Amino acid sequence: MMAQFRLLPFSTNSGKLNMEIDSNLLENAIKDRLQIPILRLYGWNPPCVSLGRNQEDSFLDKEYLKEHNIDIVRRLTGGRALLHDDEITYSFICPASYLKNGEHIISSYKEISQILINKFKLLGIELDFGGSKHINSKLDYCMSISTGADLCYNGRKLIGSAQCRKQGYILQHGSILYDYDENLLRTVFREDIETGSIISIKQINSDLTKNKIIEILSIGN
């Protein structure tokens, strides 16, 4: 299922440009009545904090971010903030009608995320969906929270995803955590990051390169 898609090869961009590209892809899909899904893979340079569509930003130390060349951008999608640094990000755009249960939000998350489950299985990494972990409303860092739409390895969150919908089309994008700086996370988010609830690719398999992951994710056409 969903073996065919239009692939946009991996590129590294600023946070502002990354979000503009995702937004333009969605708008063009709507305008052109796109029927074949688009998969885009990308990275971030410089590092960037992305805020959920309706998330307030008072928790951020903007002077610290500026001094350390960390950008801030707002996503099209909801959810909470992420620090995009050493990761691979994906975005997937398709008409809701392309999916078996495209009108149902959680079902559509799972249907799209199943692509990632299948791909990571080829890399020897078995992923499953997050559970119903209690959400602390005070947490600002997205990866600290695991929901049924996220992908976990042995109960620890590896991939966090978010969606937006417009005129019958879905944009789902998400962060695949390759590695992270625990001290930087705690400084940026000014909260005690529960690292026991998250995991990175480097922790799972330190020999697995970003290029290999991108290669496997790109297979499908």
Secondary structure, DSSP 8 states (H G I E B T S, - for coil): -----EEEEEEEE-HHHHHHHHHHHHHHHHHHT--S-EEEEEEESS-EEEE-TT---TTS-HHHHHHTT-EEEE-SS-S-BEEESSEEEEEEEEEGGGSTTTTSHHHHHHHHHHHHHHHHHHTT---EE-------TT--BGGG---TTSEEETTEEEEEEEEEEETTEEEEEEEEE----HHHHHHHHTS---GGGB--HHHH-TT--HHHHHHHHH---
